[in-house]
Amino acid sequence: MYDMGTRKRALALVAQGHSLNSASKETGISRYAIRSWQTRIEPGSRASSPCPRCEEDPGAPENPAAYAYLLGLYLGDGCISPHRRGVYFLRVALDSAWPGIIDACEEAMRAVRPSNSVVRVRKQGCVAVSTSSKHWPCLFPQHGPGKKHERRIVLERWQQDIVDAHPWDLIRGLIHSDGCRTINRTARLVDGERKAYEYPRYFFTNLSRDIVQLFTDTLDRVGVEWRRANQRNISVARKASVALLDVHVGPKY
């Protein structure tokens, strides 16, 4: 919880002409928080919002697109761990080199559970974005003991319906956690002369066969051609497919 003085200082930077991104870097406060203070600077009430999966007639999370993105992040770099009094922590560990992805993770957590606070814990080389709720196991039933690649990872029907409706959000979350966009450099013969050339490609790497299968099935659904570099590595190199990913995912930021 930020005090009123901190909130006013952040908003003063924006009023002086700083962008939200610039103000966020200078203060260490997320763009989401600063943007929300522009609408309401006073702290809101912390009453917990109901869990859509615990209702008499279970439904989808409040923001299904944000949920699909957060699902991708969770399956890649996230974990759920129990705390006191039936509370669970959802943590996603992200490379500190990509502040935009850290912001996007926090925004997704807030969108899925609007009444829950989100904190960032900086560690060497990474930032753990974390939030607590009694309902994370309801929202991510893939939670269980042990490592994700050592147990079955299968989406429930309601989750698959969300992924079918928002496939690019899941793909973006998976690539933001366990993927990358790179430039491949090679050489070929042109009129008898060996010339160097380069082209962009995407990679996705995960130890879980089930998560890799979920990724490739979703790529098939949106028309992205891929090939398996090995059991745990997926490559997308065809020009049209790379162009599709550039539109919907793009390089990490």
C-alpha positions as CSV (number, residue, x, y, z in Angstrom):
1,M,0.0,0.0,0.0
2,Y,1.5,3.4,-1.0
3,D,1.0,6.4,1.2
4,M,-0.6,9.6,-0.1
5,G,2.7,11.4,-0.4
6,T,4.1,8.7,-2.7
7,R,1.0,8.8,-4.8
8,K,1.1,12.6,-5.1
9,R,4.8,12.5,-6.1
10,A,4.2,10.0,-8.8
11,L,1.2,12.0,-10.2
12,A,3.3,15.2,-10.0
13,L,5.9,13.6,-12.4
14,V,3.1,12.9,-14.9
15,A,1.8,16.4,-14.5
16,Q,5.3,17.7,-15.3
17,G,5.2,15.9,-18.7
18,H,6.8,12.5,-17.8
19,S,5.2,9.5,-19.5
20,L,3.7,6.8,-17.4
21,N,6.7,4.6,-18.3
22,S,9.2,7.3,-17.3
23,A,7.3,8.0,-14.0
24,S,7.2,4.2,-13.3
25,K,11.0,3.8,-13.9
26,E,11.8,6.8,-11.7
27,T,9.6,5.8,-8.7
28,G,9.6,2.0,-9.0
29,I,5.7,2.0,-9.1
30,S,3.9,0.2,-11.8
31,R,2.2,2.1,-14.7
32,Y,-1.0,0.4,-13.7
33,A,-1.0,1.9,-10.2
34,I,-0.1,5.4,-11.5
35,R,-2.7,5.2,-14.1
36,S,-5.4,4.2,-11.6
37,W,-4.4,7.1,-9.3
38,Q,-5.1,9.5,-12.1
39,T,-8.8,8.4,-11.7
40,R,-8.8,8.0,-8.0
41,I,-5.9,8.8,-5.7
42,E,-7.6,7.7,-2.5
43,P,-7.1,4.0,-1.5
44,G,-10.2,2.0,-2.2
45,S,-11.8,-0.6,0.0
46,R,-10.1,-4.0,0.1
47,A,-13.3,-6.1,0.3
48,S,-12.6,-9.4,-1.5
49,S,-14.4,-10.0,-4.8
50,P,-16.2,-13.3,-5.1
51,C,-14.6,-16.2,-7.0
52,P,-16.4,-16.9,-10.2
53,R,-15.5,-20.6,-9.9
54,C,-17.0,-20.9,-6.4
55,E,-20.5,-19.5,-7.3
56,E,-23.5,-21.8,-7.4
57,D,-23.3,-21.6,-11.2
58,P,-19.5,-21.5,-11.8
59,G,-18.4,-19.0,-14.5
60,A,-15.4,-17.6,-16.2
61,P,-13.0,-15.0,-14.6
62,E,-14.0,-11.4,-14.8
63,N,-11.6,-10.6,-17.6
64,P,-11.1,-13.7,-19.7
65,A,-8.4,-12.2,-22.0
66,A,-6.3,-11.2,-19.0
67,Y,-6.9,-14.6,-17.6
68,A,-5.6,-16.3,-20.8
69,Y,-2.5,-14.2,-20.7
70,L,-1.9,-14.9,-17.0
71,L,-2.5,-18.6,-17.6
72,G,0.4,-18.5,-20.1
73,L,2.6,-16.8,-17.6
74,Y,1.7,-19.2,-14.8
75,L,2.3,-22.3,-17.0
76,G,5.7,-20.9,-17.9
77,D,7.2,-19.2,-14.9
78,G,4.6,-19.2,-12.2
79,C,3.8,-21.2,-9.1
80,I,1.1,-21.3,-6.5
81,S,2.1,-22.0,-2.9
82,P,0.0,-22.3,0.3
83,H,0.2,-19.8,3.1
84,R,-1.7,-19.3,6.4
85,R,-5.4,-19.6,6.9
86,G,-6.1,-21.2,3.5
87,V,-4.5,-18.3,1.5
88,Y,-2.4,-19.1,-1.5
89,F,0.3,-17.0,-3.2
90,L,0.5,-16.8,-7.0
91,R,4.1,-15.9,-8.0
92,V,5.5,-15.3,-11.5
93,A,9.2,-14.9,-11.7
94,L,10.2,-12.6,-14.6
95,D,13.5,-11.4,-16.0
96,S,14.2,-7.9,-14.8
97,A,15.4,-7.0,-18.3
98,W,11.8,-6.9,-19.5
99,P,10.0,-4.2,-17.4
100,G,7.1,-4.1,-19.8
101,I,6.3,-7.8,-19.3
102,I,6.5,-7.3,-15.5
103,D,4.0,-4.4,-15.8
104,A,1.7,-6.6,-18.0
105,C,1.9,-9.4,-15.5
106,E,0.8,-7.1,-12.7
107,E,-2.0,-5.7,-14.8
108,A,-3.3,-9.2,-15.6
109,M,-3.2,-10.2,-11.9
110,R,-5.2,-7.1,-11.0
111,A,-7.7,-7.7,-13.8
112,V,-8.3,-11.3,-12.8
113,R,-8.6,-10.5,-9.0
114,P,-9.4,-6.8,-8.9
115,S,-9.7,-6.6,-5.1
116,N,-6.3,-8.3,-4.4
117,S,-3.1,-6.3,-3.9
118,V,0.0,-7.1,-6.1
119,V,3.6,-6.8,-4.9
120,R,6.9,-7.0,-6.6
121,V,10.0,-8.6,-5.0
122,R,13.2,-7.8,-6.7
123,K,15.9,-10.5,-6.7
124,Q,19.1,-10.8,-8.5
125,G,18.3,-10.7,-12.2
126,C,14.5,-11.1,-11.8
127,V,11.4,-9.7,-10.3
128,A,8.8,-11.9,-8.6
129,V,5.3,-10.5,-9.1
130,S,3.1,-11.9,-6.4
131,T,-0.5,-11.7,-5.2
132,S,-2.5,-13.7,-2.6
133,S,-6.0,-15.2,-2.6
134,K,-7.8,-18.2,-1.3
135,H,-9.0,-18.9,-4.8
136,W,-5.9,-19.3,-7.0
137,P,-6.3,-23.1,-6.9
138,C,-9.9,-22.6,-8.1
139,L,-8.7,-20.4,-11.0
140,F,-5.6,-22.5,-11.8
141,P,-6.6,-26.1,-11.2
142,Q,-3.3,-27.2,-12.7
143,H,-1.8,-26.4,-9.3
144,G,-0.4,-29.4,-7.5
145,P,2.6,-30.9,-5.7
146,G,5.9,-31.1,-7.5
147,K,7.2,-29.6,-10.7
148,K,4.8,-28.9,-13.5
149,H,6.7,-31.0,-16.0
150,E,6.5,-34.0,-13.7
151,R,2.7,-34.1,-13.6
152,R,-0.1,-33.9,-16.1
153,I,-1.2,-30.5,-17.2
154,V,-4.6,-30.5,-18.8
155,L,-7.0,-27.6,-19.2
156,E,-10.5,-27.9,-17.8
157,R,-13.4,-27.3,-20.2
158,W,-14.0,-23.8,-19.0
159,Q,-10.3,-22.9,-19.4
160,Q,-10.2,-24.3,-22.9
161,D,-13.3,-22.3,-23.8
162,I,-11.4,-19.1,-22.7
163,V,-8.3,-20.2,-24.7
164,D,-10.5,-20.8,-27.8
165,A,-11.9,-17.3,-27.5
166,H,-8.5,-15.6,-26.7
167,P,-5.8,-17.8,-28.2
168,W,-3.4,-15.0,-28.8
169,D,-3.4,-13.9,-25.2
170,L,-2.4,-17.4,-24.1
171,I,0.3,-17.6,-26.8
172,R,1.6,-14.2,-25.7
173,G,1.8,-15.2,-22.1
174,L,3.6,-18.5,-22.9
175,I,6.2,-16.7,-25.1
176,H,6.6,-13.9,-22.6
177,S,7.5,-16.5,-20.0
178,D,9.3,-19.3,-21.9
179,G,9.8,-18.0,-25.4
180,C,11.8,-15.4,-27.3
181,R,12.1,-13.7,-30.7
182,T,15.6,-14.0,-32.2
183,I,17.5,-13.2,-35.4
184,N,18.9,-16.2,-37.1
185,R,22.1,-15.6,-39.0
186,T,23.3,-18.0,-41.7
187,A,24.8,-18.1,-45.2
188,R,23.8,-19.5,-48.6
189,L,25.1,-19.6,-52.1
190,V,23.9,-16.9,-54.5
191,D,25.2,-17.2,-58.1
192,G,28.1,-19.2,-56.8
193,E,29.0,-16.7,-54.1
194,R,28.5,-17.4,-50.4
195,K,26.4,-14.6,-48.9
196,A,25.3,-14.0,-45.3
197,Y,21.7,-13.3,-44.5
198,E,19.5,-13.2,-41.5
199,Y,15.8,-13.6,-40.6
200,P,13.7,-13.4,-37.5
201,R,12.2,-16.5,-35.7
202,Y,10.5,-17.4,-32.5
203,F,11.3,-20.1,-30.0
204,F,9.4,-21.6,-27.2
205,T,11.0,-24.0,-24.7
206,N,9.3,-25.9,-21.9
207,L,10.1,-29.2,-20.1
208,S,6.4,-30.2,-19.9
209,R,5.2,-32.2,-22.9
210,D,1.6,-31.2,-22.0
211,I,2.4,-27.4,-22.0
212,V,4.3,-27.7,-25.3
213,Q,1.3,-29.5,-26.7
214,L,-1.0,-26.8,-25.5
215,F,1.2,-24.2,-27.2
216,T,1.4,-26.0,-30.5
217,D,-2.3,-26.8,-30.5
218,T,-3.1,-23.1,-30.0
219,L,-0.6,-22.1,-32.8
220,D,-2.5,-24.5,-35.1
221,R,-5.8,-22.9,-34.1
222,V,-4.5,-19.4,-35.3
223,G,-2.7,-20.6,-38.4
224,V,0.9,-20.4,-37.2
225,E,3.2,-23.0,-38.8
226,W,5.8,-24.4,-36.5
227,R,8.3,-27.2,-36.2
228,R,9.8,-29.2,-33.4
229,A,13.5,-28.5,-32.9
230,N,13.5,-31.2,-30.3
231,Q,11.2,-32.7,-27.7
232,R,11.0,-29.4,-25.6
233,N,11.8,-26.7,-28.2
234,I,9.4,-25.3,-30.8
235,S,10.5,-23.1,-33.6
236,V,8.5,-20.7,-35.8
237,A,10.5,-19.5,-38.8
238,R,8.3,-19.2,-41.8
239,K,7.9,-15.6,-42.9
240,A,4.1,-15.4,-42.7
241,S,3.9,-17.1,-39.3
242,V,6.6,-14.9,-37.9
243,A,4.7,-11.9,-39.2
244,L,1.6,-13.1,-37.4
245,L,3.5,-13.5,-34.1
246,D,5.0,-10.0,-34.6
247,V,1.5,-8.5,-34.8
248,H,0.1,-10.3,-31.8
249,V,3.2,-10.9,-29.6
250,G,6.3,-9.1,-30.8
251,P,9.8,-9.0,-29.1
252,K,10.0,-8.9,-25.4
253,Y,10.0,-5.4,-23.9
